[in-house]
Amino acid sequence: MSGEQKTGAKVEQAKGKLKETAGRLTGNDRLTAEGRAERAAGDARQAKEKVKDVFKH
């Protein structure tokens, strides 16, 4: 399950980055902010998985 969570975090980060970039290119502040939030959520998920891995081993 941890591998799925890590993959999900990477996907969330990529989607967030894409939204953020699209928002900047179009001048859409809402989309930019939404992308930043999504990327931050992906970063947090990835950090959580790394911490879980440290305590597993």
Beta strands, then each sheet from edge to edge (+ up, - down):
end
